[in-house]
Amino acid sequence: MEDDTLGPEIEVFGFPDGAKINFISWSRDGRHLSFTIRFDLEDNTSSKLSLWVADVETGQARPLFTTSEIYVNAIFDNFVWIDESTLVVCTIPLSRGEPPKKPLIPSGPKIQSNEDKNVVQVRTYQDLLKDEYDADLFDYYATTQLLWVKLDGTTKAIGPPAIYTSINPSPDNKYLIVTSIHRPYSFIVPCGRFPKKVEVWTSDGKFVREICDLPLAENIPIAFNSVRKGMRSINWRSDKPSSLYWAETQDGGDAKVDVSPRDIIYTQSAEPKLGEEPEVLHKLDLRFGGISWGDDSLALVYESWYKTRRTRTWVISPADRGEGARILFDRSSEDVYSDPGSPMLRRTLLGTYVLANIKKQDGSTYLLLNGDGATPEGNVPFLDLLNINTSEKERIWESDKEKYYQSVSALMSDQCDGDLELNKLKILFSKESKTENPQFFLQSWPDQRITQITNFPHPYPQLSNLQKEMIRYKRKDGVQLTATLYLPPGYDAAKDGPLPTLVWSYPGEFKSKDAASQVRGSPNEFAGIGPTSPLLWLVRGFAILSGPTIPIIGEGDEEANDRYVEQLVASAEAAVDEVVRRGVTHPNKIAIGGHSYGAFMTANLLAHAPHLFCCGIARSGAYNRTLTPFGFQNEERTLWETTKTYIEMSPFMLANKIKKPILLVHGEEDNNSGTLTMQSERFFNALKGHGSLCRLVLLPYESHGYNSRESIMHLLFETDRWLDKFCVNSPDSTTDPKSCGEMEKAAGEDKFVLVGKGGSSNPEEDSEHDSFYSMPRSSL
């Protein structure tokens, strides 16, 4: 509203009870809302997706199609607004019929051949096509018929049925970039590497021209920054009505080839004149990473190189085709203290986003940089005005440093085209503290007026007074480490004694000790607790050490993993020593846990540092690196190039050394590269074969992260049971401190209370994935 308050809440109505809503999208003028709905059927299956549209002013929703036989096919894209009253929708072809039936008798053997002696190295992918029957099923379910639809119900089919993966309208709504994939398919790489065709159509479906038809890409090198040959990153310029741009590699896509330039950026109109060739916009020696468009006189081009962690930002003038280009920022991506921030964008009248130019009263213009503001005391987000010509900066907004953490969410004063006046600037920012959940505020210039627009209740009042502290300590090699220590509400170390502790982490790779020592995150951020967050065990009387940094450093020509085990153990020892020194942790009651690469970490620590931990919880991990022979995580070398590293890093090879209890959890259908479900199954068998105390839980229908209510509830039970049995009541413990029980908050008091807890024996379960971490906005 004009007074910076929220308008009345409008409830969308008109769709049937029990409908489940997905794929919500606004029309360009903001007057309509489109979404799909589906239902759970009696046979425990789900209905097909139907497309609905709601009038924002009234809240009335209705089906978009007048017939009930048209359904959305959301295998890849789903639908996109072309203008304020027109959509292009990916639908299931009406002629699709029944799915192909699997032959009772194979037509012959499954054969793959490399008689041409091609070098094809690929990472360990899951959910690949296995045979021609799978290919037929892929065709059946992924084939889409595009429909051009008006809000009044007018409908027409555009283009032939095909496997369309994306539909991208031009800013002026006159054209579409239509991307599709086609045969021949591959049985060793995912569908993103299948042959890909990119075309330009008019917005009503008439073919204009083919941009490219890329062949099957099975042989992209495994080195980081390697890419597909040919045109890539094909998109519309957001500052022009219908101008294309793209990048093309000059090194054959192979990052190991030393060449200059490495990438070239081209631009061309949607319908070029006869004989008109693409124009070179800019040449790069690193790998192209994107463009922020402003206008004909200004654009920012980004490039980076993983091996050196170098990242550069160029200032170019698109009208001059790169002439006079200069570097604005040249820094290490690991050095968060030097991060100048990212330019904020404003919305144009065409619905695209371009660089926000801020104009002062004297007529000078500036870019608006939104940064995390990493410092040795934690993140202090900011807004800076940047003079693009002199590189001088002026800070116009900064987060509170003492109690609150504030961060800018959006630029609100962007209703018109052209430069934005500083005196009319308006931003949306969030504000939170250790115990206060995030609320949103509007701040307006020039008087800096602040208006609170939300008042969300505390999501878990039982933990509203939890204790949180960002702690700092050093590894024995001098590397500065950080972690976030959480303690139960009302806990007093002097009165209540040391607690059982759950350590949850995830290692990271760095090229320098200085970068690894930098502080990431803020001590004032609110403790976000996901459905399977380790912070849930605060109510069980645990101390939680969340995200202790475990940097694996490889300086100069050294690879980080050459000393993986040494640095892993040293980081864990430093973390354990610190919490024990503080008197909050019982030295014999420390559990270690992690998800994915954190699970790999967990198993390695139980193998190499059993003196530190009483038990472990490893979820969706990979434990035998010989099963990922062409690289894993940030390791680019193959098994044959560095066999010793692969073997020494594999806890599977030390199954006979792991004697502490370990709970393994895995989704039965994990499709994450490298973390096959087989990894946990074989690791469990190896442990069991040596008499180790272990337990394996496979969650049906779950992938790398776990989503169903049944899986999550079972996960909580299994984790709770494991921690109670092998941490709280650790058989290695010689004492049983008062803290080994459950904590409750007494009514009206901040008091640490011990409550008896029981547990039954159910099979165990797994952890969460990214949402498991208690600080989602902070890099661990």
SVG drawing of the C-alpha trace seen along z (x, -y; Angstrom):
<svg xmlns="http://www.w3.org/2000/svg" viewBox="-15 -18 68 82">
<polyline fill="none" stroke="black" stroke-width="0.4" points="0.0,0.0 1.1,-3.6 1.7,-3.8 4.0,-0.8 1.6,1.5 0.2,4.8 -3.1,4.7 -6.0,7.0 -5.4,10.7 -7.3,12.3 -8.0,16.0 -7.9,18.0 -11.1,20.1 -13.0,22.1 -10.9,25.2 -12.0,28.5 -11.3,29.6 -8.3,31.9 -6.5,30.3 -2.7,30.1 -1.2,27.0 2.1,26.8 3.9,24.6 2.5,21.2 3.3,18.4 2.2,14.7 1.1,13.1 3.3,10.2 0.8,7.5 0.3,9.2 -3.5,9.5 -3.7,13.3 -2.1,16.3 -1.7,19.6 -1.1,22.9 -1.6,26.7 -3.7,28.9 -3.8,32.6 -5.5,35.1 -4.6,38.3 -6.7,41.1 -8.2,44.1 -5.7,46.5 -2.9,44.5 -1.8,42.9 -1.9,39.2 -4.1,37.6 -2.7,35.8 -2.0,32.1 -4.7,29.7 -4.0,26.0 -6.0,23.3 -5.9,19.5 -7.1,17.2 -8.2,13.5 -6.0,11.8 -8.5,9.0 -11.4,11.4 -9.5,14.6 -11.8,16.6 -10.0,19.6 -11.2,21.6 -9.8,24.2 -8.0,22.6 -9.1,25.2 -12.7,25.7 -12.3,29.4 -11.2,31.8 -9.1,33.9 -6.1,31.6 -3.4,32.1 -0.1,30.5 3.1,32.5 5.6,31.2 8.4,33.7 10.6,30.7 9.0,27.3 5.3,26.8 3.8,23.5 5.0,19.9 3.2,16.5 3.8,14.9 1.9,11.7 -0.7,10.6 -3.4,12.8 -1.6,15.6 0.3,18.7 2.2,21.5 1.5,24.8 3.3,28.1 0.5,30.7 0.2,34.5 -0.6,35.3 -4.3,36.3 -3.1,39.1 -0.6,40.6 -2.5,43.8 -1.2,46.5 2.5,46.8 4.7,49.3 4.7,52.7 8.0,54.4 8.8,57.3 8.4,60.6 11.4,61.9 14.5,59.6 15.1,58.9 18.8,59.5 21.7,58.7 22.4,55.2 25.5,54.0 27.7,51.0 30.8,50.5 33.9,48.3 35.5,49.7 36.6,46.2 38.8,46.0 37.1,42.7 38.2,41.5 34.9,41.2 35.2,40.5 32.0,39.8 31.1,39.5 28.9,42.1 25.4,41.1 22.1,42.7 18.7,43.2 20.1,43.6 18.3,45.3 19.2,49.0 17.9,50.3 15.6,49.5 12.5,50.2 13.6,47.5 14.2,45.2 10.6,45.9 9.2,45.1 11.2,41.9 9.7,40.9 6.2,41.8 6.2,39.8 8.4,36.9 6.8,36.0 4.8,32.8 2.3,31.0 2.6,27.2 -0.6,25.3 -1.1,21.6 -3.9,20.5 -5.7,17.3 -7.5,16.5 -10.8,16.5 -10.2,20.2 -9.0,19.9 -6.6,22.7 -4.5,23.9 -1.7,26.5 1.7,25.1 4.6,27.1 4.8,30.9 4.8,33.2 8.4,33.4 10.4,33.6 10.5,29.8 12.7,29.0 12.2,25.2 10.1,22.4 11.6,18.9 9.6,15.9 11.5,12.7 11.0,9.5 8.7,8.0 6.6,11.2 7.1,11.7 9.4,14.7 10.1,17.9 13.4,19.8 12.2,23.4 14.6,26.1 14.1,29.8 16.0,33.1 15.9,36.0 17.5,39.3 20.0,40.9 20.0,41.3 22.7,42.5 22.9,45.2 25.9,43.7 25.0,40.0 21.9,38.1 19.3,36.6 20.9,33.2 23.6,34.4 21.3,35.9 21.2,34.2 19.7,30.8 18.0,28.6 17.4,24.9 15.0,22.9 13.4,19.5 9.6,19.4 7.1,16.6 5.1,16.4 2.1,17.9 4.1,21.0 5.5,20.3 9.0,21.6 11.6,18.8 15.0,20.5 17.2,23.1 19.9,21.7 21.8,25.0 21.4,28.8 24.0,30.1 25.0,33.8 25.1,36.3 27.7,35.2 29.1,38.3 32.7,37.1 32.7,33.9 35.9,34.1 35.5,34.6 37.8,31.7 36.0,28.8 35.1,26.0 34.8,28.4 31.7,27.8 29.8,29.0 31.1,28.1 29.1,25.6 26.7,22.9 25.6,22.8 23.8,20.3 21.5,19.2 19.2,16.5 17.5,13.2 19.1,9.9 17.0,8.5 17.6,4.9 16.5,5.4 13.1,6.4 14.4,9.6 18.2,9.9 19.9,13.2 23.3,13.9 25.2,17.0 28.7,18.3 30.9,20.7 34.0,22.5 37.3,22.2 39.0,25.0 36.8,27.8 35.1,27.8 38.2,29.3 39.4,27.3 42.8,28.9 43.5,27.2 45.4,24.0 44.0,21.5 43.2,17.8 40.5,16.8 38.7,19.7 35.1,18.5 33.6,16.0 30.2,14.3 28.1,13.6 25.0,11.6 22.4,11.6 18.9,10.5 16.0,13.0 15.5,12.7 18.8,11.7 18.9,10.4 20.2,12.6 24.0,12.9 24.0,11.2 26.6,13.0 26.6,13.1 28.6,10.3 31.4,10.8 30.4,9.1 33.4,10.1 36.2,12.6 37.2,14.3 40.2,16.2 38.3,17.9 35.0,19.7 31.9,17.6 29.6,17.3 26.8,15.0 25.9,11.4 24.0,8.7 22.5,6.4 22.0,2.6 21.6,0.9 23.7,0.3 26.3,-1.5 26.7,0.9 26.7,4.6 28.6,6.7 30.2,10.0 31.3,12.7 34.0,15.3 35.7,17.7 38.1,20.6 37.7,23.3 41.3,24.6 42.6,21.2 39.3,20.0 39.8,16.8 36.7,14.8 36.5,11.6 33.8,9.1 34.1,7.1 32.5,3.8 31.6,3.7 29.6,1.4 27.4,3.7 26.9,1.0 30.7,0.9 30.9,4.7 33.4,5.1 35.7,2.2 37.0,0.5 36.1,3.4 37.8,3.3 38.0,5.4 35.8,4.2 36.6,6.9 39.4,9.5 39.5,11.7 39.5,15.1 36.0,16.6 37.2,18.1 38.1,14.7 34.7,13.8 36.1,10.8 36.9,9.1 33.5,9.8 32.2,6.5 28.6,7.8 26.3,8.4 24.6,5.7 20.9,5.4 18.5,5.5 15.3,3.6 12.2,4.9 11.5,3.3 8.1,2.6 8.6,5.6 8.9,7.8 12.7,8.4 15.4,7.5 18.3,5.1 21.0,3.4 19.6,0.8 21.2,-2.6 20.8,-4.8 20.8,-8.6 21.7,-11.3 20.4,-14.8 23.6,-16.0 22.8,-13.7 25.6,-11.2 24.7,-7.5 25.8,-4.4 25.3,-0.7 23.7,0.7 25.7,3.5 24.1,6.0 26.7,7.8 27.0,10.4 29.6,8.3 31.7,11.1 34.0,10.0 36.1,11.7 33.1,11.1 30.5,12.6 28.5,11.4 27.2,7.8 25.1,7.3 25.3,4.0 24.2,1.9 26.9,-0.2 26.7,-2.7 29.4,-2.0 30.7,-4.6 31.3,-2.5 33.9,-4.9 36.0,-5.6 35.2,-2.4 34.5,-4.6 31.9,-3.3 29.5,-4.8 27.7,-2.7 24.0,-3.7 22.7,-0.8 24.2,1.8 22.9,4.5 22.9,4.1 26.0,5.6 25.2,6.1 21.9,8.0 20.3,8.4 21.0,9.9 19.4,8.0 19.6,8.7 18.1,7.0 15.6,9.2 14.4,7.1 14.4,3.7 10.9,2.3 11.2,-1.1 11.3,0.2 7.9,-0.6 9.3,-2.7 12.0,-2.4 15.2,-4.4 17.4,-5.4 16.1,-5.2 16.3,-8.3 18.2,-7.7 15.6,-9.9 12.9,-7.5 14.7,-4.3 12.7,-1.6 14.0,1.8 12.5,4.9 14.7,6.4 14.5,9.1 15.5,8.8 16.2,11.6 18.2,12.4 19.4,15.6 15.9,16.0 13.6,13.8 12.4,15.4 12.7,13.3 10.3,10.5 10.1,8.3 10.4,4.5 10.2,1.8 12.7,-1.1 12.3,-4.2 14.6,-7.1 15.4,-9.9 14.1,-9.8 15.1,-6.2 11.5,-5.4 11.1,-1.8 7.8,0.0 7.3,3.6 5.0,5.5 5.0,9.0 4.5,10.4 5.1,14.2 4.7,16.2 7.7,18.0 7.7,21.4 8.9,23.4 8.3,21.4 9.6,24.4 13.1,23.4 12.6,19.6 15.3,19.2 17.9,21.6 21.5,20.5 23.5,19.9 27.2,18.8 29.5,18.7 32.8,20.0 36.3,19.7 39.3,22.0 42.4,23.1 43.6,26.3 47.1,27.5 48.5,26.2 47.2,22.7 44.1,22.6 41.3,20.6 38.1,22.7 34.5,21.7 31.4,23.5 28.0,22.6 27.3,24.0 23.7,24.5 22.8,25.2 19.3,26.0 17.2,23.1 18.0,22.6 21.2,24.6 23.9,23.6 27.3,25.4 28.2,24.8 25.0,26.2 24.0,28.8 27.4,30.2 28.6,31.4 26.1,32.6 26.0,35.3 26.8,33.6 25.9,34.1 28.4,32.7 27.0,32.3 29.2,31.0 30.3,31.2 33.9,30.7 34.9,28.1 37.9,27.7 40.2,24.6 43.3,23.4 44.6,21.3 44.8,21.3 43.8,17.7 40.6,18.3 39.9,21.4 40.2,19.4 37.7,16.8 34.4,16.6 31.2,17.4 27.7,16.8 26.5,14.5 26.2,15.1 22.9,13.2 21.0,15.3 17.9,17.1 18.2,20.8 16.2,22.3 15.1,25.8 14.1,28.1 12.0,31.3 15.0,33.4 17.4,30.7 20.0,31.7 18.7,28.8 15.6,30.9 17.9,32.8 18.2,29.6 14.9,30.8 16.6,34.0 19.3,32.2 22.0,32.3 24.5,29.7 24.7,29.3 27.8,28.3 26.5,27.2 28.7,26.8 32.2,26.9 34.4,25.9 36.5,28.8 38.7,27.2 40.6,29.6 43.4,27.3 45.6,27.8 47.9,24.8 49.9,24.3 50.3,27.4 49.2,29.6 45.7,31.2 43.5,30.9 42.7,34.6 46.4,35.5 46.1,34.8 42.4,35.4 42.5,37.7 45.2,35.7 43.3,32.5 39.9,34.1 41.1,35.6 42.9,32.4 39.7,30.3 37.6,32.8 40.1,32.9 40.2,29.1 36.4,28.9 36.1,31.6 38.9,30.1 37.1,26.7 33.7,27.8 35.2,30.1 37.4,27.2 34.3,25.1 32.8,27.6 29.6,28.1 30.4,31.5 31.0,34.8 34.2,36.2 32.7,39.7 29.4,38.7 30.0,37.1 28.2,38.3 29.3,37.4 26.9,37.1 26.5,35.8 24.6,36.2 26.2,37.1 29.8,35.9 29.2,35.4 28.3,39.1 31.6,39.9 33.3,37.7 31.5,39.5 32.6,42.9 36.2,41.7 36.3,40.1 35.0,43.3 37.8,45.2 40.6,42.7 39.6,41.0 37.6,43.4 38.9,41.8 36.8,38.7 33.3,40.1 31.1,42.6 28.9,43.3 28.0,42.0 25.1,41.2 25.8,41.4 23.1,40.5 23.1,41.0 26.9,41.3 29.5,42.9 32.1,45.0 34.1,46.7 35.8,44.3 36.7,47.0 33.0,47.1 33.4,43.4 36.6,43.8 36.2,40.7 36.1,38.2 33.9,37.3 33.0,34.1 35.8,31.7 38.3,34.4 39.1,34.1 41.7,36.8 40.7,40.4 41.3,43.5 44.2,44.5 45.9,41.2 45.9,41.1 45.1,44.7 46.6,44.1 44.3,41.1 41.2,43.0 42.1,46.0 43.1,43.9 40.0,41.8 37.6,44.8 36.3,45.8 35.1,49.0 38.8,50.1 38.9,49.7 35.7,51.5 37.7,53.8 38.9,50.8 35.5,49.3 34.4,50.4 32.1,47.5 28.4,47.9 27.4,46.4 23.9,45.9 23.7,45.9 20.6,44.4 20.0,44.2 17.2,43.5 16.4,46.6 16.3,44.6 19.2,42.2 19.9,40.5 22.7,38.2 25.9,38.6 28.2,40.9 26.0,41.8 24.5,45.0 22.3,46.8 24.7,49.7 27.4,47.7 25.6,48.0 24.6,51.6 28.1,52.8 29.6,50.7 27.1,52.3 28.0,55.8 31.7,55.0 31.1,53.8 28.9,56.7 31.5,59.1 33.9,57.8 31.5,57.9 31.0,54.1 28.1,52.6 26.1,51.2 22.6,50.7 21.3,50.0 18.0,48.3 16.8,48.0 13.9,45.7 11.5,46.7 10.9,44.3 13.3,41.8 16.1,40.1 19.2,38.3 17.1,36.2 14.1,37.6 10.6,36.0 7.7,38.2 6.2,37.8 6.7,41.5 10.4,41.3 11.0,38.2 9.1,39.5 11.0,42.8 14.2,40.9 13.6,39.0 12.8,42.2 15.9,44.0 18.2,41.1 16.7,40.5 17.0,44.2 20.6,44.4 21.7,41.3 20.0,42.4 21.4,45.9 25.0,45.2 25.6,41.5 23.5,40.7 24.0,44.2 27.4,44.7 28.9,48.0 32.3,46.3 31.2,43.7 32.4,44.0 30.1,41.3 26.5,40.4 26.2,36.6 23.0,35.0 22.5,33.9 21.9,37.4 18.2,37.1 15.6,35.0 15.2,31.2 11.9,29.5 11.1,25.9 9.2,25.6 6.1,23.5 6.9,19.9 10.5,20.5 13.8,20.7 14.9,23.8 16.8,26.9 14.7,29.9 15.6,33.5 12.8,35.8 13.0,39.5 12.8,40.8 11.9,44.1 12.5,45.6 11.5,48.6 13.4,50.5 12.4,49.7 14.6,49.9 16.6,46.9 16.3,44.1 18.0,41.4 18.8,37.8 17.7,34.9 19.7,33.2 20.3,29.5 17.5,28.4 19.1,30.3 21.5,27.5 20.4,25.0 21.7,22.0 20.4,22.2 21.6,18.7 25.2,19.4 27.8,21.3 29.2,24.1"/>
</svg>
